[in-house]
C-alpha cells in the first residue's frame, strides 16, 4: 500500500494520511514521527497494521475523553459506547472496515483506568443524583445492570418516601384525585412498579396530603 500524502487537519494535533486507493485515515501527529512516516512511502502489511491500530486508538481515545467530560462512565458503559462508535467509524474509513478493534478498546480502557478517569464511585454519585426520584431498589437494579458492584453502595441517604412525595408533587396529586378509588389504585400500582414499598407509598401519600 502506498502512502501518497500526509496533510495537516483543522483539528489540533491531527493529520490525515492519504493512500493510493483514495482512502484516508485521521492520525495523531506525534505517531507520524513514531512510525517514521513520509509521503510516497510504500507500506508493508506490518506497517499498515500499525497505522490502522494507532488511528483507531487515536479516534477512540478522543471519543472516550469527550464522553467522560460529559458525565462519569463505568468501564462497561464506555466499552459498549466504544463498540458502537467503532462500528460507525469503520464504515466511514474503509481501511478500518475489517480491522479487529476489540484489542484497541482494551488498550483505551486500560489507559483511562491507569489515569483514574474511569472512577466507579464518581459514576455512582452522578447516577444517584440524576435519579433522585427513583426508588432505592430501582437504583440498585439499574446500577447492577450497568456492571456496578452494588454491595458496597450506601443508599441510606436516599429516602424513598421523599422520592414518592416529589413524584406526587410533579403529578399535582390532591385529595380530590385520591378520592377516586380507581385512580388511587392505579397510582399505587404505578409507584409499586417503580420499586417503592407499599408501606412507604401509603406513608408518603399521608404525609404529602397533610401539608397540602
Buried (B, 14 or more C-beta within 10 A) or exposed (E): BEBBBBEEEEEEEBBBBBBEEEBBBBBBBEBBEEBEBEEEBEBEEEBBEBBBBBBBBBBBBBBBEEBBEEEBBBBBBBBBBBEEBBEEBBEEBBBBEEBEBEEBBEBBBEBBEEEEBBBBEBBBEBBBEEBEBBBBBBBBBBBEEBEBEBEEBEBEEBBBBEBBBEBBEEEEBEEEEBEEEEEBEEBBEEBBEBBBBEEBBEBBBEBBEEEE
